[in-house]
């Protein structure tokens, strides 16, 4: 299982632009991402996840290198949830 954090997809960008207008933030997605990753859903990376981050995790889990992993919850969230299962 994987637990993605907020991922900067096209759908999320549309949602974030609406929220940015409500909050009076800039309309630049770079500024919105920084605000989101530091104020709304803070995480140690200071950025939103990318679809590529999820793809990399899936590729790893589907590879022979992950063949001994069993029953794990892989958090791909930039550290948003700091606790361990």
Chimera marker file (.cmm) of the C-alpha trace (Angstrom):
<marker_set name="trace">
<marker id="1" x="0.000" y="0.000" z="0.000" r="1" g="1" b="0" radius="0.5"/>
<marker id="2" x="1.103" y="3.551" z="-0.568" r="1" g="1" b="0" radius="0.5"/>
<marker id="3" x="-0.124" y="6.707" z="1.114" r="1" g="1" b="0" radius="0.5"/>
<marker id="4" x="0.427" y="9.715" z="-1.090" r="1" g="1" b="0" radius="0.5"/>
<marker id="5" x="0.400" y="13.193" z="0.305" r="1" g="1" b="0" radius="0.5"/>
<marker id="6" x="-0.850" y="16.182" z="-1.677" r="1" g="1" b="0" radius="0.5"/>
<marker id="7" x="0.226" y="15.708" z="-5.300" r="1" g="1" b="0" radius="0.5"/>
<marker id="8" x="0.538" y="18.605" z="-7.749" r="1" g="1" b="0" radius="0.5"/>
<marker id="9" x="-1.703" y="17.235" z="-10.491" r="1" g="1" b="0" radius="0.5"/>
<marker id="10" x="-3.662" y="19.334" z="-12.973" r="1" g="1" b="0" radius="0.5"/>
<marker id="11" x="-6.818" y="18.748" z="-10.920" r="1" g="1" b="0" radius="0.5"/>
<marker id="12" x="-5.083" y="19.844" z="-7.737" r="1" g="1" b="0" radius="0.5"/>
<marker id="13" x="-3.740" y="22.957" z="-9.483" r="1" g="1" b="0" radius="0.5"/>
<marker id="14" x="-7.301" y="23.942" z="-10.420" r="1" g="1" b="0" radius="0.5"/>
<marker id="15" x="-8.449" y="23.393" z="-6.833" r="1" g="1" b="0" radius="0.5"/>
<marker id="16" x="-5.428" y="25.293" z="-5.445" r="1" g="1" b="0" radius="0.5"/>
<marker id="17" x="-6.082" y="28.280" z="-7.728" r="1" g="1" b="0" radius="0.5"/>
<marker id="18" x="-9.619" y="28.562" z="-6.331" r="1" g="1" b="0" radius="0.5"/>
<marker id="19" x="-8.290" y="28.351" z="-2.771" r="1" g="1" b="0" radius="0.5"/>
<marker id="20" x="-5.583" y="30.912" z="-3.595" r="1" g="1" b="0" radius="0.5"/>
<marker id="21" x="-8.219" y="33.405" z="-4.742" r="1" g="1" b="0" radius="0.5"/>
<marker id="22" x="-10.197" y="32.850" z="-1.523" r="1" g="1" b="0" radius="0.5"/>
<marker id="23" x="-7.061" y="33.375" z="0.583" r="1" g="1" b="0" radius="0.5"/>
<marker id="24" x="-5.809" y="36.380" z="-1.413" r="1" g="1" b="0" radius="0.5"/>
<marker id="25" x="-2.648" y="34.595" z="-2.497" r="1" g="1" b="0" radius="0.5"/>
<marker id="26" x="-0.885" y="35.216" z="-5.794" r="1" g="1" b="0" radius="0.5"/>
<marker id="27" x="-2.093" y="33.379" z="-8.882" r="1" g="1" b="0" radius="0.5"/>
<marker id="28" x="1.371" y="31.964" z="-9.645" r="1" g="1" b="0" radius="0.5"/>
<marker id="29" x="1.309" y="28.197" z="-9.075" r="1" g="1" b="0" radius="0.5"/>
<marker id="30" x="4.879" y="28.298" z="-7.710" r="1" g="1" b="0" radius="0.5"/>
<marker id="31" x="3.807" y="30.713" z="-4.966" r="1" g="1" b="0" radius="0.5"/>
<marker id="32" x="0.630" y="28.725" z="-4.317" r="1" g="1" b="0" radius="0.5"/>
<marker id="33" x="2.610" y="25.492" z="-4.018" r="1" g="1" b="0" radius="0.5"/>
<marker id="34" x="4.988" y="27.068" z="-1.500" r="1" g="1" b="0" radius="0.5"/>
<marker id="35" x="2.091" y="28.421" z="0.572" r="1" g="1" b="0" radius="0.5"/>
<marker id="36" x="0.304" y="25.065" z="0.459" r="1" g="1" b="0" radius="0.5"/>
<marker id="37" x="3.431" y="23.119" z="1.469" r="1" g="1" b="0" radius="0.5"/>
<marker id="38" x="4.322" y="25.476" z="4.318" r="1" g="1" b="0" radius="0.5"/>
<marker id="39" x="0.934" y="26.592" z="5.658" r="1" g="1" b="0" radius="0.5"/>
<marker id="40" x="-1.886" y="24.259" z="4.625" r="1" g="1" b="0" radius="0.5"/>
<marker id="41" x="-0.196" y="20.844" z="4.619" r="1" g="1" b="0" radius="0.5"/>
<marker id="42" x="3.324" y="21.569" z="5.882" r="1" g="1" b="0" radius="0.5"/>
<marker id="43" x="6.082" y="19.069" z="5.243" r="1" g="1" b="0" radius="0.5"/>
<marker id="44" x="9.883" y="19.054" z="5.574" r="1" g="1" b="0" radius="0.5"/>
<marker id="45" x="10.457" y="19.124" z="1.798" r="1" g="1" b="0" radius="0.5"/>
<marker id="46" x="8.645" y="22.457" z="1.438" r="1" g="1" b="0" radius="0.5"/>
<marker id="47" x="7.003" y="21.360" z="-1.798" r="1" g="1" b="0" radius="0.5"/>
<marker id="48" x="4.080" y="19.411" z="-3.121" r="1" g="1" b="0" radius="0.5"/>
<marker id="49" x="4.543" y="15.917" z="-4.438" r="1" g="1" b="0" radius="0.5"/>
<marker id="50" x="4.725" y="15.348" z="-8.163" r="1" g="1" b="0" radius="0.5"/>
<marker id="51" x="3.094" y="12.545" z="-10.123" r="1" g="1" b="0" radius="0.5"/>
<marker id="52" x="6.651" y="11.368" z="-10.805" r="1" g="1" b="0" radius="0.5"/>
<marker id="53" x="7.194" y="10.864" z="-7.067" r="1" g="1" b="0" radius="0.5"/>
<marker id="54" x="4.285" y="8.418" z="-6.998" r="1" g="1" b="0" radius="0.5"/>
<marker id="55" x="5.447" y="6.766" z="-10.221" r="1" g="1" b="0" radius="0.5"/>
<marker id="56" x="8.923" y="6.262" z="-8.731" r="1" g="1" b="0" radius="0.5"/>
<marker id="57" x="7.456" y="4.618" z="-5.627" r="1" g="1" b="0" radius="0.5"/>
<marker id="58" x="5.225" y="2.350" z="-7.719" r="1" g="1" b="0" radius="0.5"/>
<marker id="59" x="8.153" y="1.425" z="-9.970" r="1" g="1" b="0" radius="0.5"/>
<marker id="60" x="10.230" y="0.494" z="-6.941" r="1" g="1" b="0" radius="0.5"/>
<marker id="61" x="7.441" y="-1.536" z="-5.355" r="1" g="1" b="0" radius="0.5"/>
<marker id="62" x="6.822" y="-3.394" z="-8.614" r="1" g="1" b="0" radius="0.5"/>
<marker id="63" x="10.511" y="-4.174" z="-9.032" r="1" g="1" b="0" radius="0.5"/>
<marker id="64" x="12.495" y="-7.175" z="-7.786" r="1" g="1" b="0" radius="0.5"/>
<marker id="65" x="14.262" y="-4.813" z="-5.345" r="1" g="1" b="0" radius="0.5"/>
<marker id="66" x="11.052" y="-4.696" z="-3.289" r="1" g="1" b="0" radius="0.5"/>
<marker id="67" x="10.397" y="-8.436" z="-3.421" r="1" g="1" b="0" radius="0.5"/>
<marker id="68" x="10.806" y="-8.918" z="0.343" r="1" g="1" b="0" radius="0.5"/>
<marker id="69" x="8.519" y="-6.035" z="1.322" r="1" g="1" b="0" radius="0.5"/>
<marker id="70" x="5.235" y="-7.354" z="2.636" r="1" g="1" b="0" radius="0.5"/>
<marker id="71" x="2.340" y="-5.640" z="4.401" r="1" g="1" b="0" radius="0.5"/>
<marker id="72" x="3.959" y="-2.210" z="4.455" r="1" g="1" b="0" radius="0.5"/>
<marker id="73" x="2.374" y="1.201" z="4.090" r="1" g="1" b="0" radius="0.5"/>
<marker id="74" x="4.793" y="3.322" z="2.089" r="1" g="1" b="0" radius="0.5"/>
<marker id="75" x="4.127" y="6.986" z="2.754" r="1" g="1" b="0" radius="0.5"/>
<marker id="76" x="4.989" y="9.119" z="-0.240" r="1" g="1" b="0" radius="0.5"/>
<marker id="77" x="4.026" y="12.400" z="1.389" r="1" g="1" b="0" radius="0.5"/>
<marker id="78" x="7.217" y="14.435" z="1.807" r="1" g="1" b="0" radius="0.5"/>
<marker id="79" x="7.067" y="13.909" z="5.559" r="1" g="1" b="0" radius="0.5"/>
<marker id="80" x="3.581" y="15.397" z="6.023" r="1" g="1" b="0" radius="0.5"/>
<marker id="81" x="2.758" y="12.594" z="8.470" r="1" g="1" b="0" radius="0.5"/>
<marker id="82" x="5.808" y="12.343" z="10.740" r="1" g="1" b="0" radius="0.5"/>
<marker id="83" x="4.679" y="9.284" z="12.686" r="1" g="1" b="0" radius="0.5"/>
<marker id="84" x="5.467" y="5.650" z="12.014" r="1" g="1" b="0" radius="0.5"/>
<marker id="85" x="2.749" y="3.036" z="11.476" r="1" g="1" b="0" radius="0.5"/>
<link id1="1" id2="2" r="1" g="1" b="0" radius="0.2"/>
<link id1="2" id2="3" r="1" g="1" b="0" radius="0.2"/>
<link id1="3" id2="4" r="1" g="1" b="0" radius="0.2"/>
<link id1="4" id2="5" r="1" g="1" b="0" radius="0.2"/>
<link id1="5" id2="6" r="1" g="1" b="0" radius="0.2"/>
<link id1="6" id2="7" r="1" g="1" b="0" radius="0.2"/>
<link id1="7" id2="8" r="1" g="1" b="0" radius="0.2"/>
<link id1="8" id2="9" r="1" g="1" b="0" radius="0.2"/>
<link id1="9" id2="10" r="1" g="1" b="0" radius="0.2"/>
<link id1="10" id2="11" r="1" g="1" b="0" radius="0.2"/>
<link id1="11" id2="12" r="1" g="1" b="0" radius="0.2"/>
<link id1="12" id2="13" r="1" g="1" b="0" radius="0.2"/>
<link id1="13" id2="14" r="1" g="1" b="0" radius="0.2"/>
<link id1="14" id2="15" r="1" g="1" b="0" radius="0.2"/>
<link id1="15" id2="16" r="1" g="1" b="0" radius="0.2"/>
<link id1="16" id2="17" r="1" g="1" b="0" radius="0.2"/>
<link id1="17" id2="18" r="1" g="1" b="0" radius="0.2"/>
<link id1="18" id2="19" r="1" g="1" b="0" radius="0.2"/>
<link id1="19" id2="20" r="1" g="1" b="0" radius="0.2"/>
<link id1="20" id2="21" r="1" g="1" b="0" radius="0.2"/>
<link id1="21" id2="22" r="1" g="1" b="0" radius="0.2"/>
<link id1="22" id2="23" r="1" g="1" b="0" radius="0.2"/>
<link id1="23" id2="24" r="1" g="1" b="0" radius="0.2"/>
<link id1="24" id2="25" r="1" g="1" b="0" radius="0.2"/>
<link id1="25" id2="26" r="1" g="1" b="0" radius="0.2"/>
<link id1="26" id2="27" r="1" g="1" b="0" radius="0.2"/>
<link id1="27" id2="28" r="1" g="1" b="0" radius="0.2"/>
<link id1="28" id2="29" r="1" g="1" b="0" radius="0.2"/>
<link id1="29" id2="30" r="1" g="1" b="0" radius="0.2"/>
<link id1="30" id2="31" r="1" g="1" b="0" radius="0.2"/>
<link id1="31" id2="32" r="1" g="1" b="0" radius="0.2"/>
<link id1="32" id2="33" r="1" g="1" b="0" radius="0.2"/>
<link id1="33" id2="34" r="1" g="1" b="0" radius="0.2"/>
<link id1="34" id2="35" r="1" g="1" b="0" radius="0.2"/>
<link id1="35" id2="36" r="1" g="1" b="0" radius="0.2"/>
<link id1="36" id2="37" r="1" g="1" b="0" radius="0.2"/>
<link id1="37" id2="38" r="1" g="1" b="0" radius="0.2"/>
<link id1="38" id2="39" r="1" g="1" b="0" radius="0.2"/>
<link id1="39" id2="40" r="1" g="1" b="0" radius="0.2"/>
<link id1="40" id2="41" r="1" g="1" b="0" radius="0.2"/>
<link id1="41" id2="42" r="1" g="1" b="0" radius="0.2"/>
<link id1="42" id2="43" r="1" g="1" b="0" radius="0.2"/>
<link id1="43" id2="44" r="1" g="1" b="0" radius="0.2"/>
<link id1="44" id2="45" r="1" g="1" b="0" radius="0.2"/>
<link id1="45" id2="46" r="1" g="1" b="0" radius="0.2"/>
<link id1="46" id2="47" r="1" g="1" b="0" radius="0.2"/>
<link id1="47" id2="48" r="1" g="1" b="0" radius="0.2"/>
<link id1="48" id2="49" r="1" g="1" b="0" radius="0.2"/>
<link id1="49" id2="50" r="1" g="1" b="0" radius="0.2"/>
<link id1="50" id2="51" r="1" g="1" b="0" radius="0.2"/>
<link id1="51" id2="52" r="1" g="1" b="0" radius="0.2"/>
<link id1="52" id2="53" r="1" g="1" b="0" radius="0.2"/>
<link id1="53" id2="54" r="1" g="1" b="0" radius="0.2"/>
<link id1="54" id2="55" r="1" g="1" b="0" radius="0.2"/>
<link id1="55" id2="56" r="1" g="1" b="0" radius="0.2"/>
<link id1="56" id2="57" r="1" g="1" b="0" radius="0.2"/>
<link id1="57" id2="58" r="1" g="1" b="0" radius="0.2"/>
<link id1="58" id2="59" r="1" g="1" b="0" radius="0.2"/>
<link id1="59" id2="60" r="1" g="1" b="0" radius="0.2"/>
<link id1="60" id2="61" r="1" g="1" b="0" radius="0.2"/>
<link id1="61" id2="62" r="1" g="1" b="0" radius="0.2"/>
<link id1="62" id2="63" r="1" g="1" b="0" radius="0.2"/>
<link id1="63" id2="64" r="1" g="1" b="0" radius="0.2"/>
<link id1="64" id2="65" r="1" g="1" b="0" radius="0.2"/>
<link id1="65" id2="66" r="1" g="1" b="0" radius="0.2"/>
<link id1="66" id2="67" r="1" g="1" b="0" radius="0.2"/>
<link id1="67" id2="68" r="1" g="1" b="0" radius="0.2"/>
<link id1="68" id2="69" r="1" g="1" b="0" radius="0.2"/>
<link id1="69" id2="70" r="1" g="1" b="0" radius="0.2"/>
<link id1="70" id2="71" r="1" g="1" b="0" radius="0.2"/>
<link id1="71" id2="72" r="1" g="1" b="0" radius="0.2"/>
<link id1="72" id2="73" r="1" g="1" b="0" radius="0.2"/>
<link id1="73" id2="74" r="1" g="1" b="0" radius="0.2"/>
<link id1="74" id2="75" r="1" g="1" b="0" radius="0.2"/>
<link id1="75" id2="76" r="1" g="1" b="0" radius="0.2"/>
<link id1="76" id2="77" r="1" g="1" b="0" radius="0.2"/>
<link id1="77" id2="78" r="1" g="1" b="0" radius="0.2"/>
<link id1="78" id2="79" r="1" g="1" b="0" radius="0.2"/>
<link id1="79" id2="80" r="1" g="1" b="0" radius="0.2"/>
<link id1="80" id2="81" r="1" g="1" b="0" radius="0.2"/>
<link id1="81" id2="82" r="1" g="1" b="0" radius="0.2"/>
<link id1="82" id2="83" r="1" g="1" b="0" radius="0.2"/>
<link id1="83" id2="84" r="1" g="1" b="0" radius="0.2"/>
<link id1="84" id2="85" r="1" g="1" b="0" radius="0.2"/>
</marker_set>
